[in-house]
Amino acid sequence: MLIYEVNLTVDGEVASRYSAWLREHVRDLLQIDGFEAAAWYVRSDDADEIPDGDDVQGTREWTLHYQVRDRDALQAYFDGPAEEMRSDGAEYDEHVEITRRILEHRRGFHAQRQKDTGPM
């Protein structure tokens, strides 16, 4: 499994309209074979401060994580609809900064359970 991560920095003046467009964009991406799930996060690049998800003033920092089945599915997206899907939001290009990266799952870790928590 891969995570295709898209980091967005959105000007406050278009954030509401862009948010509405982005919801539809995410739904469209999830129709592509291999894209299995998505999560939208409010991001803070200051790791010492918890982001205020209710703050509606100024620039928004969002991160989307798309769970992708495997490398072949992600490559098929890059070779096929990626360019067109990215160009669909071109009207916001002056107001949105976008960076992307790919995360490949290596290992998961879980907290130890207390003896009295019962079965999971």
C-alpha positions in Angstrom: 0.0 0.0 0.0 1.1 3.5 -0.8 0.0 6.9 0.4 -0.1 9.6 -2.2 0.2 12.8 -0.3 -0.8 16.2 -1.6 0.0 19.2 0.5 -1.9 22.4 -0.1 -1.4 26.0 1.0 -4.6 27.9 0.1 -5.1 31.7 0.1 -7.9 32.5 2.5 -9.8 34.6 -0.1 -10.5 31.4 -2.2 -10.5 28.8 0.6 -14.2 28.3 0.7 -14.7 27.9 -3.1 -11.5 25.8 -3.3 -12.7 23.5 -0.5 -16.0 22.9 -2.4 -14.1 22.1 -5.6 -11.6 19.9 -3.7 -14.3 17.7 -2.1 -15.6 16.9 -5.6 -12.0 16.3 -6.9 -11.4 13.8 -4.1 -14.6 12.0 -4.9 -13.5 11.8 -8.6 -10.1 10.5 -7.7 -11.6 7.7 -5.6 -13.4 6.5 -8.7 -10.0 5.7 -10.3 -9.0 2.0 -10.0 -6.5 1.5 -7.1 -7.5 4.6 -5.2 -9.1 3.1 -2.1 -9.5 5.8 0.5 -8.7 9.4 1.3 -8.3 11.5 4.4 -8.1 15.3 4.6 -6.1 16.9 7.3 -5.6 20.4 8.6 -1.8 20.8 8.7 0.5 22.9 10.9 4.1 23.1 9.8 4.9 24.1 13.4 5.2 20.8 15.2 5.0 22.6 18.5 1.5 24.0 17.8 -1.7 22.0 17.3 -3.6 23.4 14.3 -6.9 25.1 14.9 -9.2 23.3 12.5 -11.9 25.9 13.2 -9.8 28.9 12.3 -11.3 30.5 9.2 -9.0 33.4 8.8 -6.0 33.6 6.5 -4.1 30.9 4.7 -5.2 27.3 5.0 -2.8 24.4 5.2 -4.3 21.1 4.2 -2.9 17.7 3.5 -4.7 14.9 1.6 -3.6 11.3 2.0 -4.9 9.0 -0.8 -4.5 5.3 0.0 -3.4 3.6 -3.2 -3.4 -0.2 -3.6 0.0 -0.5 -5.1 2.8 1.0 -7.3 1.1 -0.2 -10.5 -2.1 1.6 -9.7 -0.3 4.8 -8.9 1.8 4.6 -12.0 -1.3 4.0 -14.1 -2.8 7.2 -12.6 0.4 9.2 -13.4 0.5 7.8 -17.0 -3.3 8.4 -17.5 -5.6 10.9 -15.9 -3.2 12.7 -13.6 -2.5 15.6 -15.9 -6.1 16.2 -16.7 -7.2 15.9 -13.1 -4.6 18.4 -12.0 -5.6 20.9 -14.7 -9.2 20.8 -13.6 -8.3 23.1 -10.7 -6.2 25.5 -12.9 -8.4 28.5 -12.0 -7.0 28.4 -8.5 -3.3 28.1 -9.6 -2.5 31.7 -8.4 -4.0 31.0 -5.0 -2.9 27.5 -4.2 0.6 26.1 -3.6 0.8 22.3 -4.1 3.5 19.8 -3.2 3.2 16.1 -3.5 5.1 13.0 -2.2 4.7 9.3 -2.0 4.9 7.3 1.2 5.3 3.6 1.1 4.2 1.6 4.1 7.0 -0.4 5.6 5.9 -1.4 9.1 3.1 -0.6 11.6 3.5 -0.2 15.3 0.8 -0.3 17.9 0.7 0.7 21.6 0.7 -2.1 24.0 -2.7 -3.0 25.4 -3.3 -3.1 29.1 -4.2 -6.5 30.5 -7.7 -5.5 31.4 -8.8 -4.0 28.0 -10.3 -7.2 26.7 -10.2 -8.5 23.2 -9.9 -6.1 20.3 
